[in-house]
Amino acid sequence: MPTTGRIAQVALPVKDLARATAFYRDVVQLPLLYEAPNIALFDCAGTRLMLGIGEGERDQGASIIYYAVDDVRTDHQTVLARGAVEVRAPHLIATFGGREIWMAFYADSEGNTFALTSEHATTAGTAA
C-alpha cells in the first residue's frame, strides 16, 4: 500500500442520523463540517468522523477506517496487486470547499472493509 501518513476518516453507522448528529454536535461538541443526504461529517482534530445511515445488515455496527494517500486513483492497482479485494473502485464522493474527495473501498484478509481516500483541488466542471 502506498505510504499512509494518518487516518483520514472513521465511518460510524447510525440508525437515526438526526439524533446522532445532534449527539456528536451538542454532547461531544465536535465541529460539524458538512451534511448531505444520509451522512454528517465532523472534525476530530483533523480526522473526520462520518456518521452515516447503514446500507444493509453488514453496515450496522461496523466501522470503516479511511487511510489518507496522495492519490487513490493512482494507488488503486498497487493495493489490489498486494492482495486487497476491491469492494468499490475509486470514485468521487463529494466536492466542497474547493476540494474533491475521492475514495475506494477494499476488503481485508478478514472481510472487513477499509478505504483509501485522497483530496484534490476542484477541477473545472467536476461535480459530485
Short mmCIF file of the C-alpha atoms (twelve columns), coordinates in Angstrom:
data_MODEL
# 
_entry.id   MODEL 
# 
loop_
_atom_site.group_PDB 
_atom_site.id 
_atom_site.type_symbol 
_atom_site.label_atom_id 
_atom_site.label_alt_id 
_atom_site.label_comp_id 
_atom_site.label_asym_id 
_atom_site.label_seq_id 
_atom_site.Cartn_x 
_atom_site.Cartn_y 
_atom_site.Cartn_z 
_atom_site.pdbx_PDB_model_num 
ATOM 1   C CA . MET A 1   0.000   0.000   0.000   1 
ATOM 2   C CA . PRO A 2   1.211   3.481   -0.605  1 
ATOM 3   C CA . THR A 3   2.525   5.214   2.478   1 
ATOM 4   C CA . THR A 4   -0.306  6.372   4.684   1 
ATOM 5   C CA . GLY A 5   0.553   9.225   6.972   1 
ATOM 6   C CA . ARG A 6   -2.599  9.275   9.045   1 
ATOM 7   C CA . ILE A 7   -6.118  8.034   9.475   1 
ATOM 8   C CA . ALA A 8   -8.228  10.479  7.492   1 
ATOM 9   C CA . GLN A 9   -11.712 9.336   8.439   1 
ATOM 10  C CA . VAL A 10  -13.673 6.835   10.507  1 
ATOM 11  C CA . ALA A 11  -17.208 5.925   9.459   1 
ATOM 12  C CA . LEU A 12  -19.717 5.187   12.177  1 
ATOM 13  C CA . PRO A 13  -23.019 3.652   11.064  1 
ATOM 14  C CA . VAL A 14  -26.104 5.072   12.766  1 
ATOM 15  C CA . LYS A 15  -29.810 4.278   12.728  1 
ATOM 16  C CA . ASP A 16  -31.132 7.823   13.269  1 
ATOM 17  C CA . LEU A 17  -28.888 10.382  11.560  1 
ATOM 18  C CA . ALA A 18  -30.584 13.483  13.013  1 
ATOM 19  C CA . ARG A 19  -30.345 12.128  16.559  1 
ATOM 20  C CA . ALA A 20  -26.712 11.024  16.126  1 
ATOM 21  C CA . THR A 21  -25.739 14.342  14.510  1 
ATOM 22  C CA . ALA A 22  -27.236 16.252  17.429  1 
ATOM 23  C CA . PHE A 23  -25.431 13.984  19.895  1 
ATOM 24  C CA . TYR A 24  -21.952 14.428  18.368  1 
ATOM 25  C CA . ARG A 25  -22.508 18.152  17.782  1 
ATOM 26  C CA . ASP A 26  -24.140 19.049  21.114  1 
ATOM 27  C CA . VAL A 27  -22.932 16.432  23.600  1 
ATOM 28  C CA . VAL A 28  -19.469 15.541  22.277  1 
ATOM 29  C CA . GLN A 29  -19.144 19.066  20.821  1 
ATOM 30  C CA . LEU A 30  -17.340 18.108  17.631  1 
ATOM 31  C CA . PRO A 31  -17.414 20.795  14.929  1 
ATOM 32  C CA . LEU A 32  -19.858 19.871  12.163  1 
ATOM 33  C CA . LEU A 33  -18.122 20.159  8.780   1 
ATOM 34  C CA . TYR A 34  -20.726 19.067  6.269   1 
ATOM 35  C CA . GLU A 35  -24.146 17.453  5.963   1 
ATOM 36  C CA . ALA A 36  -25.563 15.648  2.943   1 
ATOM 37  C CA . PRO A 37  -28.326 13.110  2.464   1 
ATOM 38  C CA . ASN A 38  -27.547 10.133  4.731   1 
ATOM 39  C CA . ILE A 39  -24.232 11.483  6.124   1 
ATOM 40  C CA . ALA A 40  -22.802 14.059  8.522   1 
ATOM 41  C CA . LEU A 41  -19.078 14.838  8.757   1 
ATOM 42  C CA . PHE A 42  -17.381 16.155  11.895  1 
ATOM 43  C CA . ASP A 43  -13.837 17.318  12.577  1 
ATOM 44  C CA . CYS A 44  -11.982 15.450  15.311  1 
ATOM 45  C CA . ALA A 45  -8.576  17.167  15.475  1 
ATOM 46  C CA . GLY A 46  -8.008  16.728  11.737  1 
ATOM 47  C CA . THR A 47  -9.584  13.286  11.422  1 
ATOM 48  C CA . ARG A 48  -13.121 13.228  10.049  1 
ATOM 49  C CA . LEU A 49  -15.874 11.320  11.829  1 
ATOM 50  C CA . MET A 50  -18.536 10.352  9.303   1 
ATOM 51  C CA . LEU A 51  -21.939 9.400   10.618  1 
ATOM 52  C CA . GLY A 52  -23.942 7.543   8.017   1 
ATOM 53  C CA . ILE A 53  -27.080 5.525   7.607   1 
ATOM 54  C CA . GLY A 54  -26.028 1.900   7.057   1 
ATOM 55  C CA . GLU A 55  -26.901 0.411   3.689   1 
ATOM 56  C CA . GLY A 56  -27.547 -3.105  4.955   1 
ATOM 57  C CA . GLU A 57  -27.070 -5.613  7.748   1 
ATOM 58  C CA . ARG A 58  -23.314 -5.732  7.231   1 
ATOM 59  C CA . ASP A 59  -23.060 -1.971  7.807   1 
ATOM 60  C CA . GLN A 60  -24.808 -1.976  11.190  1 
ATOM 61  C CA . GLY A 61  -22.248 -1.793  13.972  1 
ATOM 62  C CA . ALA A 62  -19.174 -1.983  11.709  1 
ATOM 63  C CA . SER A 63  -16.788 0.959   11.465  1 
ATOM 64  C CA . ILE A 64  -14.621 1.674   8.438   1 
ATOM 65  C CA . ILE A 65  -11.158 3.203   8.674   1 
ATOM 66  C CA . TYR A 66  -10.181 5.524   5.815   1 
ATOM 67  C CA . TYR A 67  -6.439  5.838   5.171   1 
ATOM 68  C CA . ALA A 68  -5.173  9.047   3.575   1 
ATOM 69  C CA . VAL A 69  -2.995  8.628   0.474   1 
ATOM 70  C CA . ASP A 70  -1.673  11.078  -2.097  1 
ATOM 71  C CA . ASP A 71  -3.996  9.915   -4.895  1 
ATOM 72  C CA . VAL A 72  -6.355  6.961   -4.548  1 
ATOM 73  C CA . ARG A 73  -6.867  6.954   -8.327  1 
ATOM 74  C CA . THR A 74  -3.214  6.046   -8.957  1 
ATOM 75  C CA . ASP A 75  -2.707  3.863   -5.851  1 
ATOM 76  C CA . HIS A 76  -5.685  1.594   -6.564  1 
ATOM 77  C CA . GLN A 77  -3.902  -1.030  -8.696  1 
ATOM 78  C CA . THR A 78  -0.980  -1.248  -6.251  1 
ATOM 79  C CA . VAL A 79  -3.317  -2.118  -3.388  1 
ATOM 80  C CA . LEU A 80  -5.085  -4.762  -5.484  1 
ATOM 81  C CA . ALA A 81  -1.755  -6.292  -6.574  1 
ATOM 82  C CA . ARG A 82  -0.771  -6.647  -2.922  1 
ATOM 83  C CA . GLY A 83  -3.870  -8.717  -2.125  1 
ATOM 84  C CA . ALA A 84  -6.709  -6.380  -1.201  1 
ATOM 85  C CA . VAL A 85  -10.094 -7.250  -2.696  1 
ATOM 86  C CA . GLU A 86  -11.933 -4.422  -4.444  1 
ATOM 87  C CA . VAL A 87  -15.308 -3.572  -2.978  1 
ATOM 88  C CA . ARG A 88  -15.743 -0.317  -4.914  1 
ATOM 89  C CA . ALA A 89  -13.346 1.287   -7.394  1 
ATOM 90  C CA . PRO A 90  -12.057 4.853   -6.939  1 
ATOM 91  C CA . HIS A 91  -14.857 7.375   -7.292  1 
ATOM 92  C CA . LEU A 92  -15.629 10.985  -6.480  1 
ATOM 93  C CA . ILE A 93  -17.541 11.207  -3.205  1 
ATOM 94  C CA . ALA A 94  -18.101 14.942  -2.789  1 
ATOM 95  C CA . THR A 95  -16.922 18.374  -3.801  1 
ATOM 96  C CA . PHE A 96  -16.931 21.108  -1.189  1 
ATOM 97  C CA . GLY A 97  -14.687 23.893  -0.002  1 
ATOM 98  C CA . GLY A 98  -12.806 23.874  -3.318  1 
ATOM 99  C CA . ARG A 99  -11.764 20.247  -2.772  1 
ATOM 100 C CA . GLU A 100 -12.718 16.918  -4.356  1 
ATOM 101 C CA . ILE A 101 -12.825 13.897  -2.059  1 
ATOM 102 C CA . TRP A 102 -12.050 10.584  -3.775  1 
ATOM 103 C CA . MET A 103 -12.392 7.135   -2.186  1 
ATOM 104 C CA . ALA A 104 -12.032 3.471   -2.995  1 
ATOM 105 C CA . PHE A 105 -13.157 0.586   -0.799  1 
ATOM 106 C CA . TYR A 106 -11.500 -2.792  -0.224  1 
ATOM 107 C CA . ALA A 107 -11.871 -5.938  1.875   1 
ATOM 108 C CA . ASP A 108 -9.011  -7.003  4.115   1 
ATOM 109 C CA . SER A 109 -7.944  -10.589 4.836   1 
ATOM 110 C CA . GLU A 110 -10.744 -10.949 7.415   1 
ATOM 111 C CA . GLY A 111 -13.524 -9.493  5.268   1 
ATOM 112 C CA . ASN A 112 -13.502 -6.092  6.980   1 
ATOM 113 C CA . THR A 113 -13.959 -3.069  4.769   1 
ATOM 114 C CA . PHE A 114 -11.304 -0.357  4.666   1 
ATOM 115 C CA . ALA A 115 -10.868 2.587   2.342   1 
ATOM 116 C CA . LEU A 116 -8.223  4.761   0.779   1 
ATOM 117 C CA . THR A 117 -9.069  8.430   0.402   1 
ATOM 118 C CA . SER A 118 -7.443  11.456  -1.190  1 
ATOM 119 C CA . GLU A 119 -8.348  15.099  -1.595  1 
ATOM 120 C CA . HIS A 120 -7.570  17.295  -4.587  1 
ATOM 121 C CA . ALA A 121 -8.250  20.834  -5.696  1 
ATOM 122 C CA . THR A 122 -11.538 21.019  -7.560  1 
ATOM 123 C CA . THR A 123 -11.182 20.786  -11.310 1 
ATOM 124 C CA . ALA A 124 -13.427 22.936  -13.511 1 
ATOM 125 C CA . GLY A 125 -16.665 21.236  -14.493 1 
ATOM 126 C CA . THR A 126 -16.468 18.492  -11.868 1 
ATOM 127 C CA . ALA A 127 -19.497 17.906  -9.654  1 
ATOM 128 C CA . ALA A 128 -20.235 15.287  -7.032  1 
# 
